[in-house]
């Protein structure tokens, strides 16, 4: 019996020594393994609903434009202007304003600006106190507007001046001729600058003063 107990003791001691001898320090970490294959893409989500259409903007008016010009006193020159349908001529103070907006097939409206007021051309103003008459007219050709001025102290036997006493400011609206009839049919006063511009939805292009 004692031999058997000793045998178990020897076996137990041997197991402890064996177990202790097998437990060493932790070794270094091994290299990372190769990257795995990427997974397949997920299914695309459904498209969202279309948004509501925005309101239409106002129509533009590329065929209606405007420009302004200031004419100095020194620009007016006495010029013989031929009559309409006759061979007679009359003398006017004349000058011209050039602008590339005026092309064949366009119609030009003109105003002279005095303070807060715009006066449609042609215009004649008379003074009751002395009977003098001041007149301003215009004619158009491709690329330019010709302006004519004169002031007479009386229709007969008086003196005539061919230039105004100060610089004059002008506004011009250039319209495609095919729109003129439509504006008149709509009851637009072609001599009223504000009505003309409002009819065109205030979208005329106004280049800088020349």
C-alpha positions as MATLAB code, in Angstrom:
seq = 'XXXXXXXXXXXXXXXXXXXXXXXXXXXXXXXXXXXXXXXXXXXXXXXXXXXXXXXXXXXXXXXXXXXXXXXXXXXXXXXXXXXXXXXXXXXXXXXXXXXXXXXXXXXXXXXXXXXXXXXXXXXXXXXXXXXXXXXXXXXXXXXXXXXXXXXXXXXXXXXXXXXXXXXXXXXXXXXXXXXXXXXXXXXXXXXXXXXXXXXXXXXXXXXXXX';
ca = [
       0.000    0.000    0.000;
       2.777    2.431    0.839;
       4.374    1.637   -2.493;
       1.123    2.558   -4.260;
       0.889    5.905   -2.411;
       4.481    6.653   -3.251;
       3.781    5.861   -6.888;
       0.857    8.341   -6.982;
       3.048   10.977   -5.289;
       5.801   10.497   -7.853;
       3.274   10.708  -10.710;
       1.725   13.878   -9.254;
       5.121   15.517   -8.853;
       6.095   14.544  -12.382;
       2.848   16.046  -13.744;
       3.496   19.318  -11.897;
       7.029   19.555  -13.217;
       5.878   18.721  -16.746;
       3.065   21.330  -16.589;
       5.399   23.996  -15.177;
       8.054   23.332  -17.784;
       5.503   23.671  -20.634;
       4.371   27.210  -19.622;
       6.848   29.750  -21.222;
       6.839   33.499  -22.205;
       4.321   34.710  -24.847;
       5.897   34.704  -28.320;
       5.836   37.682  -30.773;
       2.648   38.353  -32.795;
       2.628   36.695  -36.143;
       2.284   38.647  -39.462;
      -1.192   39.807  -40.570;
      -2.966   37.493  -42.902;
      -3.988   38.547  -46.470;
      -7.012   40.895  -46.835;
     -10.211   39.153  -47.554;
     -12.239   39.758  -50.733;
     -14.573   42.823  -50.792;
     -18.179   42.045  -50.383;
     -20.656   42.724  -53.244;
     -22.335   46.173  -53.538;
     -25.701   46.593  -51.972;
     -28.834   47.256  -54.049;
     -29.403   50.911  -55.100;
     -32.262   52.636  -53.353;
     -35.320   53.807  -55.295;
     -35.211   57.320  -56.892;
     -37.008   60.058  -54.975;
     -40.086   61.776  -56.388;
     -39.513   64.724  -58.794;
     -39.970   68.186  -57.284;
     -42.724   70.514  -58.461;
     -41.980   72.706  -61.502;
     -41.147   76.342  -60.685;
     -43.263   79.200  -61.981;
     -42.422   80.459  -65.468;
     -40.456   83.715  -65.553;
     -41.534   86.753  -67.537;
     -40.726   86.756  -71.214;
     -37.686   88.811  -72.069;
     -37.593   91.427  -74.815;
     -34.345   91.043  -76.659;
     -35.977   92.896  -79.573;
     -36.573   96.065  -77.502;
     -33.667   98.105  -76.196;
     -33.040  101.622  -74.964;
     -30.140  104.027  -74.700;
     -29.565  107.573  -73.463;
     -27.381  110.400  -74.672;
     -26.436  113.919  -73.599;
     -25.944  116.445  -76.420;
     -23.848  119.519  -75.662;
     -24.646  123.030  -76.854;
     -21.541  123.041  -79.056;
     -22.753  119.941  -80.949;
     -25.484  121.805  -82.877;
     -24.578  123.127  -86.344;
     -26.828  125.229  -88.649;
     -27.758  122.877  -91.498;
     -30.048  123.118  -94.544;
     -32.634  120.373  -94.138;
     -34.637  119.343  -97.235;
     -38.398  119.432  -97.033;
     -40.588  116.339  -97.239;
     -41.917  115.942 -100.763;
     -40.571  119.284 -101.963;
     -37.292  120.734 -103.138;
     -37.333  123.546 -100.595;
     -35.021  123.527  -97.606;
     -35.026  125.228  -94.226;
     -32.230  125.864  -91.798;
     -32.105  123.987  -88.506;
     -29.508  123.401  -85.846;
     -28.543  119.763  -86.462;
     -26.595  117.063  -84.661;
     -26.582  113.266  -84.587;
     -26.352  110.454  -82.041;
     -24.827  107.166  -83.203;
     -25.742  103.765  -81.783;
     -25.389  100.240  -83.163;
     -28.807   99.278  -81.760;
     -30.453  101.179  -84.607;
     -30.532   98.781  -87.532;
     -32.661   98.287  -90.617;
     -36.116   97.117  -89.550;
     -36.176   98.966  -86.232;
     -38.445  101.787  -85.076;
     -37.053  104.511  -82.804;
     -38.952  106.523  -80.195;
     -37.260  109.646  -78.797;
     -37.763  111.851  -75.734;
     -35.988  114.959  -74.475;
     -35.631  115.018  -70.680;
     -36.108  118.232  -68.728;
     -35.824  117.683  -64.972;
     -38.397  115.074  -63.948;
     -40.292  115.304  -67.241;
     -39.892  113.535  -70.576;
     -41.206  115.185  -73.741;
     -41.844  113.008  -76.758;
     -40.328  114.161  -80.047;
     -41.175  115.863  -82.332;
     -42.205  118.806  -80.144;
     -42.937  122.521  -80.575;
     -43.403  124.843  -77.627;
     -44.717  128.383  -77.984;
     -44.588  131.274  -75.538;
     -47.748  133.367  -75.377;
     -45.885  136.334  -73.902;
     -43.820  136.985  -77.045;
     -45.061  134.464  -79.611;
     -41.695  132.700  -79.834;
     -41.615  129.051  -80.894;
     -39.055  126.423  -79.908;
     -39.024  123.200  -81.965;
     -37.186  119.900  -81.747;
     -37.510  117.118  -84.314;
     -35.681  113.929  -85.192;
     -35.121  111.486  -88.010;
     -33.490  108.052  -87.985;
     -31.171  106.171  -90.279;
     -29.243  102.960  -89.852;
     -26.927  103.406  -86.875;
     -27.921  106.947  -85.940;
     -30.574  109.462  -84.900;
     -30.482  112.950  -86.439;
     -31.757  115.750  -84.182;
     -32.983  119.175  -85.384;
     -33.504  122.275  -83.245;
     -34.534  125.888  -83.790;
     -35.991  128.705  -81.727;
     -37.733  131.637  -83.436;
     -38.722  134.823  -81.629;
     -41.648  135.117  -84.061;
     -42.779  133.276  -87.175;
     -42.126  136.231  -89.443;
     -39.368  138.841  -89.213;
     -37.939  137.580  -85.932;
     -34.516  136.176  -85.047;
     -33.724  132.472  -85.085;
     -31.399  130.476  -82.812;
     -30.048  127.101  -83.940;
     -28.795  125.735  -80.629;
     -30.455  125.375  -77.225;
     -29.190  127.391  -74.280;
     -28.007  124.309  -72.364;
     -27.046  120.660  -72.863;
     -30.011  118.382  -73.591;
     -30.568  114.825  -72.319;
     -32.307  112.342  -74.589;
     -33.812  108.883  -74.171;
     -34.306  106.551  -77.119;
     -36.205  103.255  -77.305;
     -35.412  100.987  -80.253;
     -38.209   98.557  -81.164;
     -38.466   95.911  -83.844;
     -40.966   97.268  -86.355;
     -43.175   94.190  -86.127;
     -43.921   95.033  -82.472;
     -45.111   98.577  -83.137;
     -48.543   97.495  -84.373;
     -49.048   95.291  -81.316;
     -48.233   98.153  -78.951;
     -50.669  100.477  -80.701;
     -53.365   97.782  -80.670;
     -52.845   97.450  -76.904;
     -53.600  101.156  -76.499;
     -50.055  102.138  -75.559;
     -49.349  105.851  -75.835;
     -46.223  105.748  -77.990;
     -45.278  109.198  -76.743;
     -45.275  108.121  -73.095;
     -41.902  106.711  -72.065;
     -43.272  105.031  -68.931;
     -46.107  103.270  -70.785;
     -43.738  102.003  -73.453;
     -41.294  100.592  -70.892;
     -44.072   99.065  -68.755;
     -45.565   97.364  -71.819;
     -42.234   95.647  -72.342;
     -42.295   94.321  -68.741;
     -39.534   96.738  -67.707;
     -36.919   94.555  -69.378;
     -35.416   97.020  -71.833;
     -31.638   97.191  -71.834;
     -30.239  100.651  -71.046;
     -26.571  101.048  -71.931;
     -24.562  103.829  -70.341;
     -24.765  107.408  -71.580;
     -22.527  108.010  -74.556;
];
